[in-house]
Amino acid sequence: MAKIYLASSWKNGPVINEVATRLRSAGHEVYDFTNPPGRTGFSWDEINEKWKDWSLKEYKKAINNPIAEAGFKSDFDAMKWADTCILILPCGRSAHTEAGWFAGQGKKVIVLYTGYGPIIPELMYKIYNYQTDSLPDIIQYLSGKSE
């Protein structure tokens, strides 16, 4: 069974929860950044609720805050642990950075189109292993029984 890291956006919370639940039911181990083991998922709001208004200087200071450091460590340790990343779309920069890291490490990356928003063609997704809009297809793919 696979050790899976879910990369997505907080905006996809209910979808992330469903994906995690169904993958675990299929016997896979799953790291969900919104609900990591032993802690809550990292949010910039924990450091400062006005984070969207930060200058670069404020951001550079905040990224070294112990709360940010703990959130990064939790997620990055899970990335190193996992052998597969599922990129749940739509999502932003962090999730794409995580998926790119997985690909660069030679680890498997699966793109899941959720149906929220249009399918936007992306040439560089060719570096990823599999793309689908179906969670059952992912479970089948992970079992080695798909095309």
C-alpha positions in Angstrom: 0.0 0.0 0.0 1.1 3.6 -0.7 2.2 6.2 1.8 0.4 9.3 0.4 0.9 13.0 0.9 -2.2 15.1 0.0 -1.2 18.5 -1.6 -4.0 21.0 -2.1 -5.6 24.2 -0.9 -7.4 24.8 2.4 -10.4 25.8 0.3 -10.7 22.1 -0.7 -11.2 21.0 2.9 -14.2 18.8 2.5 -12.7 17.2 -0.6 -9.4 16.6 1.1 -11.3 14.9 4.0 -13.2 12.6 1.6 -10.0 11.7 -0.3 -8.2 10.9 2.9 -11.0 8.8 4.3 -11.5 6.8 1.1 -7.8 6.2 0.6 -7.4 5.0 4.2 -10.4 2.7 3.7 -8.5 1.2 0.8 -5.6 0.5 3.1 -3.3 3.4 2.3 -1.5 5.6 4.8 -2.3 9.2 4.3 -0.9 12.5 5.5 -3.5 15.3 5.5 -1.9 18.7 6.0 -5.3 20.1 7.3 -5.2 17.5 10.1 -1.7 16.3 10.7 -1.0 13.8 13.5 -0.7 15.3 16.9 -1.3 18.9 15.8 -3.5 21.2 13.9 -2.7 22.3 10.3 -0.6 25.4 9.9 -2.2 28.7 9.2 -0.6 32.1 8.8 -3.4 33.4 11.0 -1.7 31.7 14.0 1.2 34.2 13.5 -0.8 37.3 12.5 -4.4 37.7 11.3 -3.2 40.5 9.0 -0.7 38.3 7.1 -2.3 39.2 3.7 -1.0 42.8 4.2 2.6 41.9 5.1 5.6 43.5 3.4 8.3 41.2 2.2 10.3 42.1 5.3 7.4 41.0 7.6 7.0 37.8 5.6 10.7 36.9 5.8 10.6 37.4 9.6 7.3 35.4 10.0 8.6 32.4 8.0 11.2 31.9 10.7 8.6 32.1 13.5 8.5 28.9 15.6 4.9 28.3 14.6 5.8 28.5 10.9 8.9 26.3 11.5 6.8 23.6 13.2 4.2 23.7 10.4 7.0 23.4 7.8 8.7 20.6 9.6 5.5 18.6 10.0 4.7 18.9 6.3 8.2 18.4 4.9 8.8 15.4 7.2 5.6 13.9 5.8 6.8 14.7 2.2 10.0 12.8 2.9 8.1 9.9 4.4 5.5 9.5 1.5 6.1 7.7 -1.7 3.1 9.3 -3.5 1.7 12.8 -3.8 -1.9 13.5 -4.8 -2.3 17.0 -6.1 -5.9 17.9 -5.5 -7.0 20.7 -7.8 -7.7 23.6 -7.7 -4.8 24.6 -5.6 -2.0 27.1 -5.3 1.7 27.7 -5.0 2.5 25.6 -2.0 0.7 22.5 -3.3 2.4 22.9 -6.7 5.8 23.3 -5.0 5.2 20.1 -3.0 4.2 18.2 -6.1 7.2 19.5 -8.0 9.5 18.4 -5.2 7.9 14.9 -5.3 8.5 14.6 -9.0 12.1 15.9 -8.6 12.7 13.2 -6.0 11.5 10.5 -8.4 8.3 9.9 -6.3 4.9 9.3 -7.8 2.6 12.3 -8.4 -1.1 11.9 -9.2 -3.3 14.9 -10.3 -6.9 14.8 -9.1 -9.3 17.2 -10.9 -12.2 17.7 -8.5 -14.7 19.4 -10.8 -14.5 22.7 -9.0 -13.5 25.0 -11.8 -12.5 24.3 -15.4 -9.9 21.8 -16.5 -7.0 24.1 -17.5 -4.5 22.4 -19.7 -1.0 22.5 -18.1 1.9 21.3 -20.3 4.3 20.7 -17.4 1.9 18.2 -15.8 3.6 15.7 -18.2 6.2 15.2 -15.5 3.5 13.7 -13.3 2.5 10.0 -13.4 -1.2 10.1 -13.6 -4.1 12.5 -14.1 -7.8 11.8 -13.4 -11.0 13.2 -12.1 -12.0 10.0 -10.3 -10.9 8.9 -6.9 -11.9 5.2 -7.7 -9.5 5.5 -10.6 -6.7 6.6 -8.2 -7.4 3.7 -5.9 -7.3 1.3 -8.9 -4.1 3.0 -10.2 -2.4 2.6 -6.8 -3.3 -1.1 -6.8 -1.5 -1.5 -10.1 -4.6 -2.6 -11.9 -5.1 0.4 -14.2 -3.8 1.2 -17.6 
